[in-house]
């Protein structure tokens, strides 16, 4: 199952499923991200794929304060809600 660690970095914790399942997870996460609003989607991409700090994302997006951190957290919550049923299926197989 894909998850976010305490440093808000994306990581995998799959055991025994191999690269096929990992690839399916990545595709599913990016499919769900594609459904987010544009601002949230951009913050998620910059943070996960670009590996940027929240302060860098805030500068890029022209926002102030904690905006990027809050937007990222809300986007993460939407992703986890969107994958709830999907995650349960793979947890049973682990």
Phi, psi and omega in degrees: 000136176279149183204179176241134180272183186295339177270010179063030176259144180284138175208165180251142172226063179254136174230127175088001181259340178081184186293330181300313181293319178300318179296318178300320179297314180300315180298316180297317180296315180291329175297315178294321179298325181299336181275351180287162175296159188301317181295314180296317180301316181295318177299315180298315179297315181297321181286313185277309183276323181274346179055041181267154175284158180299322179296324178291319179295318178301317178297315180299317185277352179072032180251174181239162173059223186273014186308312183296319180296315180294316180297318178297314180299315179296321177295319178298319179297318178296320178297314182294324177293320180292336182256007186306305181296319181298318181295320181299321179301312183284332176295324179293330182278340185291000000 
